[in-house]
Amino acid sequence: MKFWRSPGTLPMVAAAAVIAVTCVLGNWQLQRGHEKTARAQRLAALAAQGPVDLNAGDIPTNALSDRTVRARGRFDRAHTVLLDNRPHGSDGRAGFLVVTPLRLESGANVLVLRGWLPRDAQDRTRIAPFDTPTGDVTLNGTALAALPRVYGLGASAEAEAGKPIRQNVEVDEYAREIGTPLLPLVIEQTTDTRDGLARDWTPPGFGADRHYGYAFQWFAIAALTLALVIVLGVRRARTPQAA
């Protein structure tokens, strides 16, 4: 007597498709979790090495990603831009990321991601006040390869050029726009300069547990689908067949 019999071609194909898709999604979520965990470990190890001084002469800036850096110079407040649609805090409040070029004592220039500013719910162009230091400042922060991006809502870099509020900014494109060479990195500022901006950046590794949870859910669906196929096959095998 057979202990299992196929529930049929269509159910088997559907079950195979569900299992394949959920396993792919589960593996993707696992990979995302591993990436965030690995970056958190990398940042912790790099932070233990101390900050790299960007004014200390010739520095291979392409090797500074995720390193803690220190910079001394003056802000070019005339070229400050606000990156729109940036949620903040546990309640996801809408706001801006404030970005300003910093002219280093060495003569080089670098973009600084200074902090977050809330947005007026009725008028996005009504900017809350914030200060920009006018003298020399010394900043610590994390070197990023680029500014955080969001979906551009159809806005091109050319269409946004010259506007104080934008969706995204690319370092090289912005350098050409303002006519000032910029280092190929961005400083995510951590130093408090009493400018009224929030700098409680998302901690490294944040969300890794969520990805692992999603992966568990996808693998559970795959396992449940397989179990259902087995149960249906066993029941069908025990059901007497018509002569």
N, C-alpha and C positions, 0 to 999 in steps of 0.2 A: 504494500500500500504506500502510495506517495505521501510524504509529509508536507510537501509544498508544491503548488502549481501556479504558474504565472497568471496574474489577474487579467492579463490581456495586453495586446500590443500598445494600445493607446495609453492606458494607465502606466505601463512600464516606461514608455517614452517620456510622458509627462513627469514621472517621478525622477527619471534620470536627469532631465533638464533642471528640475528644482534642486536636486542634490549638487549638480555641477555648478549652477549659478551661486548657490549659497556657500559652497566651499570656496569658490573664487572670491566672493565678497568677504568671507571670514578671513582668508589668507591676506587680503588687502588690508583689512582692519588690523590684523596682527602686525603686518609690516609697518603700518603707520604708528602703531604703539611702540614698536621696536625703535623706529627712527627717532621719536620724541624722547624715549628713554636714553638712547645713545647720545643724543645732542645734549641732554641734561648732564650726563656724565662727562662729556667733552668740555662743556662750559665750566663745570666744577673744577676739572683738572687744569684748564687754562687760567681760570681765576686765581688758582694757587700760585701761578708763576708771577703774579704782579702785573701792573699796567705797563703797556708799551708807550713810551713818550713819542708822540707824532712830531715833536719839534726836534727830535734828536738826529737830524740829518737824513741820510739815505736809508729808507725803510722799505722793504718789499711789501707794499700795501696789499698786494694780491694774496698774501699769506696771513693776513690779519683777521680774517673772518672768524667771528666768535671770540676774539681775544678782548681782554679788558684793555682799554687805551686811555691815555691822558693827552689833553690838548690845551694849549694856551694861545689865546688870540682875541680878536674882536669880532663881534657879530656884525654881519652886513644886513642890518634890519630892513633896508629898502627892498631886499629880495626875499623876504619871508613869504612863504606860501602855506596855505591851510589845506590839508587833505580831508575831503568831506566823507561822510558816511562811515565814520569809524566809531563803532559802539564801545562802551566803556563800563566797567563795573559789573556786578552780578545782575543788575537790572537792565543791562544793555543800553544805557542812555546814549542817544545820538550825539555826535560831536565831531571835532576836528583833531587831526594830528598837526602840530605846529612844526614847521621845518624852516631853518634859517642857515645860510652859509656862514661859516666861521673862517676868518682870515687868520691863519696861524702866524706866529712870530717868524717862522722860517720862510714865509712868503707864499706857502701853498694855501689852498682853500679846500674846505671839506664841509659837506652838508651835515647838519646836526638835527636829529630827531629829538626835539626839545621836550615834548610832552603833549598832553591831551587837554583840549578846551571844550567845554559844553557848547552846544548849538542852540540858538533860539528856536523854539518849536514853531513859532509863527513866521519868522523872517530869518532865513539862513544867512542873510547878508548883514544882519545885526550882530556884530562880533563882540563877545564879552571882552572886557579889558584884560590885558596881560602885559607884563613888563618885558622889555628887552634890555639887558645891561649895555651901557654905552661905553664903558671902559674895558680894560683887559679882564678876561675871565679865564679861570682854569677849570676844565671840565674832565670828569671821568665818565666812562660809559663803555658800552659793548660795541665792537665794530661789526656792522652788518654788511652783507654783500650788496644789498639794495634796500630801498624803502619798501615797507609793506604795501601790497597791492590789493585792490578790490576790483570787482567787475566794473568796467568803465562806463556802462550805460550808454554806449554808442559814442562817447566823447573821445575824439582823437587828441593827440598831443598838440597838433597844429591848431585845433579849435580852442584849446585851453590856454595856449601860449599868452603870457602877459596877464592872465587873470590871477587874483590873489587866492581864489578858492578853486580847487581842482579835485578830480577824482584820483589821479595818479601822477607821479613824477618819476622820470628816469634820470639818473645822475648825468649820463653823457648828453642827453638831449637838453637838460636844463643848463648844463655848462655852456652849450652852444647858444642857448637863448639869452643868457645874461652876459655872454662874452667873457667868461671867467673860467679858466681850467679848474676842475674839481678832482680831488682824489677819488679813485674808484671804490669808495666805501662810504658808509654812513655811520655816524656815531649816535647810538641810542643813549642819550644822556641819562645819567643816574645822579649827578651832583645837583643839589638843591641850590638854585640861584635866586630863590624868592621872587619868582616871576608869575606866580599864580597858576602855573600849569601842573596837572597831575602827572606823576611819573611812576605810578605803581604798575610797571610793565608785567605782562603775563610771565610767570616764572617758567624757567626751562622745564620741559617734561610735562607741563600742564596739559591735561587731556589724555595722557597715555592710558590711564585706567579706563577712561570712557571708551577708547578704541578697543581695549581688551574685552570690555563688556559687550560691545557690539559684535566682536568676533565670536564670543561665546554664544550669543543669540543666533548668529547665522549658522554656526556649526550645530547648534541644538535643533534648528529647523531641518538641517540636512539629516541628522540622526533620527529625528521624528518621522521624516518622510520615508527613510529606509525601514524603520520599524513598522510603519503603516503598510508598506509593500509586503513585508514578511508576514504580518498578521493576516492581510487579505489573501495572500497566497496559501497560508496554512488553512484558513477557513474554506477556501475554494477546493483545496485538496480533500477536505473532509466532507464536502457536500456531495451527495450521490449525484452522479451524472445520469441524465435521461438516456434511455436506451435508443 
